[in-house]
Amino acid sequence: TGRLCAECRALLDYALARLAHCPYGDEKPTCAQCPVHCYKPEMRQRIQAVMRYAGPRMLLRHPMESILHQIHEWLSRRWFKQPS
């Protein structure tokens, strides 16, 4: 793991603080499927940008975690259906 710049460290700290206060706790769906959006809009955009970059690379660097994340995403879609 490399060192993070101040901006990335602030984003990580923000995400960890939000996760620590998530009302779903261990039953949390993926953020894309969650009915409660606990990130500020600006921070949500920043997280989405990070995920667009990191997501495809995760499959190469951490294939098992990537597969588990996809399963979690699929299960979140089934458990936490968005209103139509």
Buried (B, 14 or more C-beta within 10 A) or exposed (E): EEEEEEEEEEBEEBBEEBEEEBEEEEEBBBBEBBEEEBBEEEBBEBBEEBBEEEEEEBEEEEEEEBEEBBEBBEEBBEEBEEEE
